[in-house]
Amino acid sequence: MGMCLPCLGGAADDVVVTPDPETKRRQLAEAAEKRQKESTQRGIKNPEAVEKKKKKQEEMEKQAMSTSPSGSGGLRWQVG
């Protein structure tokens, strides 16, 4: 009958130490972030230029929203 004991035959070298849950969670989050970044940049030759263009577009949209008249926003009727 064979018994597997860590004290016999150097089996302690084969034991894999698992990281604590917080470390494992951090590693998984980093890996997911890396995969997401790689997938968004797939097929783009210059990702920095695309990011600049996107930020500029968002800025222009914000500016357009702030300059548009707020309030009633429709036709105004004159009572007279």
N, C-alpha and C positions, 0 to 999 in steps of 0.2 A: 504494500500500500504506500503510494507516494504521497508525501505531504509537502506542501509548498509553504515554507517558512522564510521570512525575509532574512533571518539570521544565518541561513544556510546557503551556500553557493553564490553569494554576492547578488542576490535578488534585489537588494535595496538599490542597486544602481539602475534597475529597470523601472523603478517607481517614478511616475510623472507627477510633478507637483502642480496642482491647478492653482491659478491665481485667485485672489480673493474676489468676491463679486463686484466690488467697485472698480478694480483694475480691469476685470474682464469687460464690464459695461463700457468703460472708457475706450478700450481697444476696439470693441465692436462699433462704437460710435465713430471713431476715427476711420475705421475701414469703410463704413457706410458713407461717410463724408467724401472719402477719396473716390469711391465708386461713382458717386453722384457727380462729382467734379469731372471725372474722366468721361462720363456719358454725356454731359452737357457740352464738353469741348470736342467731342468726336466729330470729325469732318470740318473743323474750323481751323484755318491756317494761322490766323492771328486773333487769339481769344481776347487779348487786351483791347484791341480796336473795337471788337464787338461789344465789350463791356462799356467802353467809353460812349459808343453810339447809343447804347441802351440807356445809360444814365442821362445823356443829353436829351433824349426823347422824353424821358420821365420828367425832366426839369421843364421842358417846353410845355408838357401837358399840365403840370402844376401851375405854371405861369398863366396859361390860357384859362384855367379854372378860376384863378384869383382875379383876373381882369374881366371875366364875364359878369354881367349885372346879376346881382342876387336879389331876392325878394319875390315879387309877384311873378316875374319871369315870363309873362304872357302879354297879350294885348291889353292896352289900357283904354278904358272907356271914359270919355269926357261927359260929365253930367252938366247940362247947362240950360 
